[in-house]
Amino acid sequence: MGRRPPDIERRGGFSLIEALVVLAVAGAALMLIFSVGVRSTEIAFRLGRRALDLADRQVSTDALRGVVRGLVIPPTGSEVPTGAPDARGTPRQFGGPAVLAAATPCAGSGPSAWIEISLVGEAEGDRVTCRADNGPAVVLADLRPHRARFSYSEDGVRWRESWRATPRLVDRARAPREQGVYVRLAADDGKVEVIEHATSGRPDPSPAAPRDVSARAPEL
């Protein structure tokens, strides 16, 4: 039986070049899958981190709003106890006695003799801290890299840098009236803004009935 011609001989495996080509294609596919996986992980991490940051910011914003709403502001024309501190504010700080409806990082729910919210400047930006009744300062919000300030308004239109909740006692003949203030925390670049309203509440419009002094006491 004669030998087969070379052109019809079949090889029983891959040549070295074919094996290298297969390895190169497989390596490229693995690199592509790995890069897609890494990128997906980075995107998921960024989205998760952004969601956590938004949640933290919302919690901080809610706490700040709760403190503003809890400020004790007397109505105009009302009597205040001698020596009682007035709620007041500056561009970097505001505070006063407060009654909080819900717990915050700086104080639990209920009355506090004094709650103070401050902007603490650092090299990277500002932080918002709060302190209750001379307790330790707690970081309420991290505004870095932003710089911010507080401002105040009675009508929400005209804003000023300072405010004090001293009741107006000029007109004693008129019944006490509601007094309030808007507190705004705004970053210098406009990317952060929180506005909340504190009010004394509507005082009771019906004064107590005057005692009838015309009736004479019965004779003994």
Secondary structure, DSSP 8 states (H G I E B T S, - for coil): -----GGG---SS--HHHHHHHHHHHHHHHHHHHHHHHHHHHHHHHHHHHHHHHHHHHHHHHHHHHHHHHB----BT----TT----EEETTEEEEEEEESS--SS--SEEEEEEEEEEEEETTEEEEEEEETT---EEEEE-TT--EEEEEESSSSS-BS-EE-----S--SS--B--EEEEEEEETTSS-EEEEEEE-----SS--------S-----
